[in-house]
């Protein structure tokens, strides 16, 4: 995925960040023509950037159709032969290459990655190949790191530049194996391991050992900026004021993405999960093995795919996003079939894949469970405005991610960092609901204060109240200076202008750092939040920056 910044979404937070699950869709009636249903779903893309939809059954493509325009400038229509970037759907190919090499005895999943990549720093704890495969290495996300270093949307970043950034990392986000955090860095390194162990470039290994044997003759890995790829669609996003604007794919990072292919080639790959033409069944079984954290918790993420279930049927799935390209891959191993969608539009409707699944495979899925009435419509009660006022304030779920509650008369509204405001309805004088999506419970102390709130969604998470803090002019002035990151080899200069703390960088526009609590300042999404570090005398010595998939990155305050 090539977004340089990644944020948690308000109150639809999921514990495992990464490829989004397919949206649930209402089952279609048995008499409905599945092909006509796809036409209906894709009709809105007829006159602009569009996509291609394919359905596989029994190893055969039973439906494939293109919609919209592949190249607006030249009026080239989309076709099933159109080549598109599949984004993170590419990760399963990288993982498969690792599996093939383990079968040959050329590497072990439990190898220290420094055995194959000695330029990676010694963090004092071993990172294994297995950690990279399952997104539990603790390495910082390359796209978040590069954004902090000065790369902007549309800037090119090469494999070599990315390796240079990684080689300078000094700390990890967490102890390897202790957490799951979706990480393109790990899959980029896996592609380098494949190249080092096999003795040939990654793209050549894939062509010789996977693409060629499966007959994927229209599949290419992007290796250089401006590379000409026959029949490739341009990617687009919406333009201000209407129309479309091109979004350039300027990354040549391999392993995490970078595969350009057609729906027919991708269907051949999908069929290999059932036929095991390449790798044999032992490789296919290995691909399904889940990651397991040191706590013993099993992850949905296996070898470049999410192994899960959709209404009683096992699934292998992954989504992809790169520049303006969007993709979805869902395979039902017990049905030997699945659905592929590829698009060249950044606003492509992600729920379409799920609706195509319903149209073609709905009869094989268990009925959708009825929603409990109580969950849909919790009883609403009136709460005294004095009590509501006590709940007003900011509560921190994690560093840089805050739930803020405000009162408008007898209405309580909630908002999370970078998100819109939502109305919460009361089911008691302490519990409030956001429809059937989530709820929160405020905890009142004996003295009437409210020190915390619990978010109920995908488990229970406590957010502690943080008090508003307005730094004095002297406190802001003390923060002025240059802050250097040895990891990123970049400098942010903090200055005070009109009473505000402003950050300056040679490649980014100036931006304000807004205080959220004592010694914590919030910036734009690519920057995240900065926590000021001080010495024993209370003098600022640096700041730790966190922006989602980068945690506590040190910037040292320079003397003088």
Secondary structure, DSSP 8 states (H G I E B T S, - for coil): ---S-----TT---SS-SS----------TTS-HHHHHHHHHGGGTTSB-EEEEEEETTEEEEEEEESEEETTTTEE--TT-BEE-GGGGHHHHHHHHHHHHHTTS--TTSBGGGT-TTS---SS--BHHHHHTT-S----HHHHHHHHT--TT--B-HHHHHHHHHT----SS-TTS-----HHHHHHHHHHHHHHHSS-HHHHHIIIIITTTT-TT-EE--STT---TTB---EEE-TTSSEEE----B---SSS-EEE-HHHHHHHHHHHHH-TTTHHHHHHHHT---B-TTS-B-SB-SSSEEEEETTEEEEEEEEEETTEEEEEEEETTTTEEEEEEESBTT--TTHHHHHHHHHHGGGS-------HHHHS-------HHHHHHH-EEEEEETTEEEEEEEETTEEEEEETTS-EEEEEESSSSEEEETTTEEEEEEE-TTS-EEEEEEESSSEEEEEEE------HHHHHHH-EEEEETTTTEEEEEEEETTEEEEE-SSS--EEEEEEETTEEE--TTT-EEEEEE-TTS-EEEEEEE-SSS-SEEEEE---
